[in-house]
Amino acid sequence: MKENVIKKLMTSMKCDSCGQHYEMYDVDIIGHREDMWFLKVRCSVCQTQCLVAAILRESKVPETSSSGGERTDRHDGEAVTVDDVLSMRLFLADFDGNFGELFEQK
């Protein structure tokens, strides 16, 4: 995914402190590894900062029927499962905050 798409997605989110929607310029992408993205977000109103870890997967654009009407292949994406949440919890429990090492080219 391109960085601008990630930033645009974050504009649908609100600051937990003041409720203001984030702007694209409020979002800094720290890095990513496969589908896992790490972002630093600062609210332009109250200046609250937070780190965001998100799993984002690209989905296929659904095809339409030859009449241009309904979709023939419905794909709504995958829901976050309990295993996804537990995996993230385990990852964060052992993560020492060293993003440089995490995104280092191997």
Chimera marker file (.cmm) of the C-alpha trace (Angstrom):
<marker_set name="trace">
<marker id="1" x="0.000" y="0.000" z="0.000" r="1" g="1" b="0" radius="0.5"/>
<marker id="2" x="1.177" y="3.464" z="-0.699" r="1" g="1" b="0" radius="0.5"/>
<marker id="3" x="1.880" y="5.823" z="2.164" r="1" g="1" b="0" radius="0.5"/>
<marker id="4" x="-0.750" y="8.346" z="1.035" r="1" g="1" b="0" radius="0.5"/>
<marker id="5" x="-3.426" y="5.645" z="1.196" r="1" g="1" b="0" radius="0.5"/>
<marker id="6" x="-2.413" y="4.804" z="4.768" r="1" g="1" b="0" radius="0.5"/>
<marker id="7" x="-2.488" y="8.470" z="5.747" r="1" g="1" b="0" radius="0.5"/>
<marker id="8" x="-5.886" y="8.926" z="4.088" r="1" g="1" b="0" radius="0.5"/>
<marker id="9" x="-7.256" y="5.960" z="6.071" r="1" g="1" b="0" radius="0.5"/>
<marker id="10" x="-6.098" y="7.629" z="9.295" r="1" g="1" b="0" radius="0.5"/>
<marker id="11" x="-8.201" y="10.729" z="8.515" r="1" g="1" b="0" radius="0.5"/>
<marker id="12" x="-11.274" y="8.652" z="9.367" r="1" g="1" b="0" radius="0.5"/>
<marker id="13" x="-9.944" y="8.223" z="12.911" r="1" g="1" b="0" radius="0.5"/>
<marker id="14" x="-10.478" y="10.663" z="15.782" r="1" g="1" b="0" radius="0.5"/>
<marker id="15" x="-8.133" y="11.737" z="18.553" r="1" g="1" b="0" radius="0.5"/>
<marker id="16" x="-8.971" y="9.889" z="21.785" r="1" g="1" b="0" radius="0.5"/>
<marker id="17" x="-8.281" y="13.021" z="23.821" r="1" g="1" b="0" radius="0.5"/>
<marker id="18" x="-10.293" y="15.714" z="22.025" r="1" g="1" b="0" radius="0.5"/>
<marker id="19" x="-12.310" y="13.942" z="19.307" r="1" g="1" b="0" radius="0.5"/>
<marker id="20" x="-10.777" y="15.886" z="16.402" r="1" g="1" b="0" radius="0.5"/>
<marker id="21" x="-10.331" y="13.985" z="13.128" r="1" g="1" b="0" radius="0.5"/>
<marker id="22" x="-6.704" y="13.550" z="12.115" r="1" g="1" b="0" radius="0.5"/>
<marker id="23" x="-5.426" y="15.246" z="8.986" r="1" g="1" b="0" radius="0.5"/>
<marker id="24" x="-3.004" y="13.582" z="6.567" r="1" g="1" b="0" radius="0.5"/>
<marker id="25" x="-0.216" y="15.904" z="7.746" r="1" g="1" b="0" radius="0.5"/>
<marker id="26" x="-0.771" y="14.663" z="11.337" r="1" g="1" b="0" radius="0.5"/>
<marker id="27" x="0.401" y="11.153" z="10.374" r="1" g="1" b="0" radius="0.5"/>
<marker id="28" x="4.042" y="10.081" z="10.079" r="1" g="1" b="0" radius="0.5"/>
<marker id="29" x="4.782" y="6.594" z="8.845" r="1" g="1" b="0" radius="0.5"/>
<marker id="30" x="7.571" y="5.043" z="10.883" r="1" g="1" b="0" radius="0.5"/>
<marker id="31" x="7.792" y="1.931" z="8.755" r="1" g="1" b="0" radius="0.5"/>
<marker id="32" x="6.221" y="-1.357" z="7.871" r="1" g="1" b="0" radius="0.5"/>
<marker id="33" x="7.009" y="-5.016" z="7.543" r="1" g="1" b="0" radius="0.5"/>
<marker id="34" x="4.673" y="-6.948" z="5.266" r="1" g="1" b="0" radius="0.5"/>
<marker id="35" x="1.114" y="-6.048" z="6.376" r="1" g="1" b="0" radius="0.5"/>
<marker id="36" x="2.143" y="-4.516" z="9.734" r="1" g="1" b="0" radius="0.5"/>
<marker id="37" x="2.392" y="-0.704" z="9.675" r="1" g="1" b="0" radius="0.5"/>
<marker id="38" x="3.694" y="1.566" z="12.436" r="1" g="1" b="0" radius="0.5"/>
<marker id="39" x="2.585" y="5.189" z="12.509" r="1" g="1" b="0" radius="0.5"/>
<marker id="40" x="3.188" y="8.206" z="14.739" r="1" g="1" b="0" radius="0.5"/>
<marker id="41" x="0.117" y="10.423" z="14.967" r="1" g="1" b="0" radius="0.5"/>
<marker id="42" x="-0.119" y="13.903" z="16.507" r="1" g="1" b="0" radius="0.5"/>
<marker id="43" x="-3.418" y="15.717" z="16.955" r="1" g="1" b="0" radius="0.5"/>
<marker id="44" x="-3.145" y="19.199" z="15.449" r="1" g="1" b="0" radius="0.5"/>
<marker id="45" x="-5.675" y="20.559" z="17.975" r="1" g="1" b="0" radius="0.5"/>
<marker id="46" x="-4.562" y="19.212" z="21.385" r="1" g="1" b="0" radius="0.5"/>
<marker id="47" x="-1.036" y="18.046" z="20.384" r="1" g="1" b="0" radius="0.5"/>
<marker id="48" x="-1.594" y="14.557" z="21.842" r="1" g="1" b="0" radius="0.5"/>
<marker id="49" x="0.772" y="12.023" z="20.269" r="1" g="1" b="0" radius="0.5"/>
<marker id="50" x="0.323" y="8.297" z="19.892" r="1" g="1" b="0" radius="0.5"/>
<marker id="51" x="1.873" y="5.322" z="18.170" r="1" g="1" b="0" radius="0.5"/>
<marker id="52" x="-0.357" y="3.176" z="15.997" r="1" g="1" b="0" radius="0.5"/>
<marker id="53" x="0.337" y="-0.397" z="14.972" r="1" g="1" b="0" radius="0.5"/>
<marker id="54" x="-2.032" y="-1.602" z="12.272" r="1" g="1" b="0" radius="0.5"/>
<marker id="55" x="-2.364" y="-4.623" z="10.046" r="1" g="1" b="0" radius="0.5"/>
<marker id="56" x="-3.495" y="-3.516" z="6.610" r="1" g="1" b="0" radius="0.5"/>
<marker id="57" x="-4.063" y="-5.822" z="3.707" r="1" g="1" b="0" radius="0.5"/>
<marker id="58" x="-4.811" y="-4.858" z="0.149" r="1" g="1" b="0" radius="0.5"/>
<marker id="59" x="-8.023" y="-6.318" z="-1.196" r="1" g="1" b="0" radius="0.5"/>
<marker id="60" x="-9.056" y="-7.019" z="-4.745" r="1" g="1" b="0" radius="0.5"/>
<marker id="61" x="-11.504" y="-4.699" z="-6.437" r="1" g="1" b="0" radius="0.5"/>
<marker id="62" x="-14.731" y="-6.663" z="-6.848" r="1" g="1" b="0" radius="0.5"/>
<marker id="63" x="-15.750" y="-7.529" z="-10.383" r="1" g="1" b="0" radius="0.5"/>
<marker id="64" x="-19.134" y="-6.513" z="-11.736" r="1" g="1" b="0" radius="0.5"/>
<marker id="65" x="-21.481" y="-8.464" z="-13.921" r="1" g="1" b="0" radius="0.5"/>
<marker id="66" x="-21.581" y="-7.809" z="-17.647" r="1" g="1" b="0" radius="0.5"/>
<marker id="67" x="-24.684" y="-5.627" z="-17.150" r="1" g="1" b="0" radius="0.5"/>
<marker id="68" x="-22.694" y="-3.344" z="-14.853" r="1" g="1" b="0" radius="0.5"/>
<marker id="69" x="-25.090" y="-4.096" z="-11.978" r="1" g="1" b="0" radius="0.5"/>
<marker id="70" x="-24.388" y="-6.251" z="-8.978" r="1" g="1" b="0" radius="0.5"/>
<marker id="71" x="-21.004" y="-7.660" z="-8.032" r="1" g="1" b="0" radius="0.5"/>
<marker id="72" x="-20.314" y="-11.240" z="-9.000" r="1" g="1" b="0" radius="0.5"/>
<marker id="73" x="-17.541" y="-11.771" z="-6.452" r="1" g="1" b="0" radius="0.5"/>
<marker id="74" x="-18.151" y="-10.378" z="-2.984" r="1" g="1" b="0" radius="0.5"/>
<marker id="75" x="-15.078" y="-9.900" z="-0.815" r="1" g="1" b="0" radius="0.5"/>
<marker id="76" x="-15.514" y="-7.811" z="2.324" r="1" g="1" b="0" radius="0.5"/>
<marker id="77" x="-12.082" y="-8.561" z="3.744" r="1" g="1" b="0" radius="0.5"/>
<marker id="78" x="-11.231" y="-10.601" z="6.780" r="1" g="1" b="0" radius="0.5"/>
<marker id="79" x="-12.439" y="-9.791" z="10.263" r="1" g="1" b="0" radius="0.5"/>
<marker id="80" x="-9.924" y="-9.436" z="13.064" r="1" g="1" b="0" radius="0.5"/>
<marker id="81" x="-9.918" y="-12.689" z="14.992" r="1" g="1" b="0" radius="0.5"/>
<marker id="82" x="-9.080" y="-13.492" z="18.596" r="1" g="1" b="0" radius="0.5"/>
<marker id="83" x="-5.855" y="-15.080" z="17.310" r="1" g="1" b="0" radius="0.5"/>
<marker id="84" x="-4.937" y="-11.799" z="15.566" r="1" g="1" b="0" radius="0.5"/>
<marker id="85" x="-5.387" y="-9.887" z="18.811" r="1" g="1" b="0" radius="0.5"/>
<marker id="86" x="-3.422" y="-12.449" z="20.820" r="1" g="1" b="0" radius="0.5"/>
<marker id="87" x="-0.609" y="-12.415" z="18.246" r="1" g="1" b="0" radius="0.5"/>
<marker id="88" x="-0.382" y="-8.624" z="18.477" r="1" g="1" b="0" radius="0.5"/>
<marker id="89" x="-0.398" y="-8.790" z="22.277" r="1" g="1" b="0" radius="0.5"/>
<marker id="90" x="2.458" y="-11.307" z="22.284" r="1" g="1" b="0" radius="0.5"/>
<marker id="91" x="4.403" y="-9.243" z="19.759" r="1" g="1" b="0" radius="0.5"/>
<marker id="92" x="4.009" y="-6.062" z="21.815" r="1" g="1" b="0" radius="0.5"/>
<marker id="93" x="4.868" y="-7.837" z="25.073" r="1" g="1" b="0" radius="0.5"/>
<marker id="94" x="8.328" y="-8.702" z="23.725" r="1" g="1" b="0" radius="0.5"/>
<marker id="95" x="8.831" y="-5.587" z="21.581" r="1" g="1" b="0" radius="0.5"/>
<marker id="96" x="11.518" y="-3.327" z="23.021" r="1" g="1" b="0" radius="0.5"/>
<marker id="97" x="10.563" y="-0.255" z="20.964" r="1" g="1" b="0" radius="0.5"/>
<marker id="98" x="13.550" y="-0.490" z="18.633" r="1" g="1" b="0" radius="0.5"/>
<marker id="99" x="11.901" y="0.291" z="15.295" r="1" g="1" b="0" radius="0.5"/>
<marker id="100" x="15.265" y="0.605" z="13.558" r="1" g="1" b="0" radius="0.5"/>
<marker id="101" x="16.068" y="-3.028" z="14.316" r="1" g="1" b="0" radius="0.5"/>
<marker id="102" x="12.532" y="-4.136" z="13.460" r="1" g="1" b="0" radius="0.5"/>
<marker id="103" x="12.682" y="-2.620" z="9.953" r="1" g="1" b="0" radius="0.5"/>
<marker id="104" x="16.351" y="-3.330" z="9.287" r="1" g="1" b="0" radius="0.5"/>
<marker id="105" x="16.970" y="-4.867" z="5.866" r="1" g="1" b="0" radius="0.5"/>
<marker id="106" x="18.062" y="-8.486" z="6.139" r="1" g="1" b="0" radius="0.5"/>
<link id1="1" id2="2" r="1" g="1" b="0" radius="0.2"/>
<link id1="2" id2="3" r="1" g="1" b="0" radius="0.2"/>
<link id1="3" id2="4" r="1" g="1" b="0" radius="0.2"/>
<link id1="4" id2="5" r="1" g="1" b="0" radius="0.2"/>
<link id1="5" id2="6" r="1" g="1" b="0" radius="0.2"/>
<link id1="6" id2="7" r="1" g="1" b="0" radius="0.2"/>
<link id1="7" id2="8" r="1" g="1" b="0" radius="0.2"/>
<link id1="8" id2="9" r="1" g="1" b="0" radius="0.2"/>
<link id1="9" id2="10" r="1" g="1" b="0" radius="0.2"/>
<link id1="10" id2="11" r="1" g="1" b="0" radius="0.2"/>
<link id1="11" id2="12" r="1" g="1" b="0" radius="0.2"/>
<link id1="12" id2="13" r="1" g="1" b="0" radius="0.2"/>
<link id1="13" id2="14" r="1" g="1" b="0" radius="0.2"/>
<link id1="14" id2="15" r="1" g="1" b="0" radius="0.2"/>
<link id1="15" id2="16" r="1" g="1" b="0" radius="0.2"/>
<link id1="16" id2="17" r="1" g="1" b="0" radius="0.2"/>
<link id1="17" id2="18" r="1" g="1" b="0" radius="0.2"/>
<link id1="18" id2="19" r="1" g="1" b="0" radius="0.2"/>
<link id1="19" id2="20" r="1" g="1" b="0" radius="0.2"/>
<link id1="20" id2="21" r="1" g="1" b="0" radius="0.2"/>
<link id1="21" id2="22" r="1" g="1" b="0" radius="0.2"/>
<link id1="22" id2="23" r="1" g="1" b="0" radius="0.2"/>
<link id1="23" id2="24" r="1" g="1" b="0" radius="0.2"/>
<link id1="24" id2="25" r="1" g="1" b="0" radius="0.2"/>
<link id1="25" id2="26" r="1" g="1" b="0" radius="0.2"/>
<link id1="26" id2="27" r="1" g="1" b="0" radius="0.2"/>
<link id1="27" id2="28" r="1" g="1" b="0" radius="0.2"/>
<link id1="28" id2="29" r="1" g="1" b="0" radius="0.2"/>
<link id1="29" id2="30" r="1" g="1" b="0" radius="0.2"/>
<link id1="30" id2="31" r="1" g="1" b="0" radius="0.2"/>
<link id1="31" id2="32" r="1" g="1" b="0" radius="0.2"/>
<link id1="32" id2="33" r="1" g="1" b="0" radius="0.2"/>
<link id1="33" id2="34" r="1" g="1" b="0" radius="0.2"/>
<link id1="34" id2="35" r="1" g="1" b="0" radius="0.2"/>
<link id1="35" id2="36" r="1" g="1" b="0" radius="0.2"/>
<link id1="36" id2="37" r="1" g="1" b="0" radius="0.2"/>
<link id1="37" id2="38" r="1" g="1" b="0" radius="0.2"/>
<link id1="38" id2="39" r="1" g="1" b="0" radius="0.2"/>
<link id1="39" id2="40" r="1" g="1" b="0" radius="0.2"/>
<link id1="40" id2="41" r="1" g="1" b="0" radius="0.2"/>
<link id1="41" id2="42" r="1" g="1" b="0" radius="0.2"/>
<link id1="42" id2="43" r="1" g="1" b="0" radius="0.2"/>
<link id1="43" id2="44" r="1" g="1" b="0" radius="0.2"/>
<link id1="44" id2="45" r="1" g="1" b="0" radius="0.2"/>
<link id1="45" id2="46" r="1" g="1" b="0" radius="0.2"/>
<link id1="46" id2="47" r="1" g="1" b="0" radius="0.2"/>
<link id1="47" id2="48" r="1" g="1" b="0" radius="0.2"/>
<link id1="48" id2="49" r="1" g="1" b="0" radius="0.2"/>
<link id1="49" id2="50" r="1" g="1" b="0" radius="0.2"/>
<link id1="50" id2="51" r="1" g="1" b="0" radius="0.2"/>
<link id1="51" id2="52" r="1" g="1" b="0" radius="0.2"/>
<link id1="52" id2="53" r="1" g="1" b="0" radius="0.2"/>
<link id1="53" id2="54" r="1" g="1" b="0" radius="0.2"/>
<link id1="54" id2="55" r="1" g="1" b="0" radius="0.2"/>
<link id1="55" id2="56" r="1" g="1" b="0" radius="0.2"/>
<link id1="56" id2="57" r="1" g="1" b="0" radius="0.2"/>
<link id1="57" id2="58" r="1" g="1" b="0" radius="0.2"/>
<link id1="58" id2="59" r="1" g="1" b="0" radius="0.2"/>
<link id1="59" id2="60" r="1" g="1" b="0" radius="0.2"/>
<link id1="60" id2="61" r="1" g="1" b="0" radius="0.2"/>
<link id1="61" id2="62" r="1" g="1" b="0" radius="0.2"/>
<link id1="62" id2="63" r="1" g="1" b="0" radius="0.2"/>
<link id1="63" id2="64" r="1" g="1" b="0" radius="0.2"/>
<link id1="64" id2="65" r="1" g="1" b="0" radius="0.2"/>
<link id1="65" id2="66" r="1" g="1" b="0" radius="0.2"/>
<link id1="66" id2="67" r="1" g="1" b="0" radius="0.2"/>
<link id1="67" id2="68" r="1" g="1" b="0" radius="0.2"/>
<link id1="68" id2="69" r="1" g="1" b="0" radius="0.2"/>
<link id1="69" id2="70" r="1" g="1" b="0" radius="0.2"/>
<link id1="70" id2="71" r="1" g="1" b="0" radius="0.2"/>
<link id1="71" id2="72" r="1" g="1" b="0" radius="0.2"/>
<link id1="72" id2="73" r="1" g="1" b="0" radius="0.2"/>
<link id1="73" id2="74" r="1" g="1" b="0" radius="0.2"/>
<link id1="74" id2="75" r="1" g="1" b="0" radius="0.2"/>
<link id1="75" id2="76" r="1" g="1" b="0" radius="0.2"/>
<link id1="76" id2="77" r="1" g="1" b="0" radius="0.2"/>
<link id1="77" id2="78" r="1" g="1" b="0" radius="0.2"/>
<link id1="78" id2="79" r="1" g="1" b="0" radius="0.2"/>
<link id1="79" id2="80" r="1" g="1" b="0" radius="0.2"/>
<link id1="80" id2="81" r="1" g="1" b="0" radius="0.2"/>
<link id1="81" id2="82" r="1" g="1" b="0" radius="0.2"/>
<link id1="82" id2="83" r="1" g="1" b="0" radius="0.2"/>
<link id1="83" id2="84" r="1" g="1" b="0" radius="0.2"/>
<link id1="84" id2="85" r="1" g="1" b="0" radius="0.2"/>
<link id1="85" id2="86" r="1" g="1" b="0" radius="0.2"/>
<link id1="86" id2="87" r="1" g="1" b="0" radius="0.2"/>
<link id1="87" id2="88" r="1" g="1" b="0" radius="0.2"/>
<link id1="88" id2="89" r="1" g="1" b="0" radius="0.2"/>
<link id1="89" id2="90" r="1" g="1" b="0" radius="0.2"/>
<link id1="90" id2="91" r="1" g="1" b="0" radius="0.2"/>
<link id1="91" id2="92" r="1" g="1" b="0" radius="0.2"/>
<link id1="92" id2="93" r="1" g="1" b="0" radius="0.2"/>
<link id1="93" id2="94" r="1" g="1" b="0" radius="0.2"/>
<link id1="94" id2="95" r="1" g="1" b="0" radius="0.2"/>
<link id1="95" id2="96" r="1" g="1" b="0" radius="0.2"/>
<link id1="96" id2="97" r="1" g="1" b="0" radius="0.2"/>
<link id1="97" id2="98" r="1" g="1" b="0" radius="0.2"/>
<link id1="98" id2="99" r="1" g="1" b="0" radius="0.2"/>
<link id1="99" id2="100" r="1" g="1" b="0" radius="0.2"/>
<link id1="100" id2="101" r="1" g="1" b="0" radius="0.2"/>
<link id1="101" id2="102" r="1" g="1" b="0" radius="0.2"/>
<link id1="102" id2="103" r="1" g="1" b="0" radius="0.2"/>
<link id1="103" id2="104" r="1" g="1" b="0" radius="0.2"/>
<link id1="104" id2="105" r="1" g="1" b="0" radius="0.2"/>
<link id1="105" id2="106" r="1" g="1" b="0" radius="0.2"/>
</marker_set>
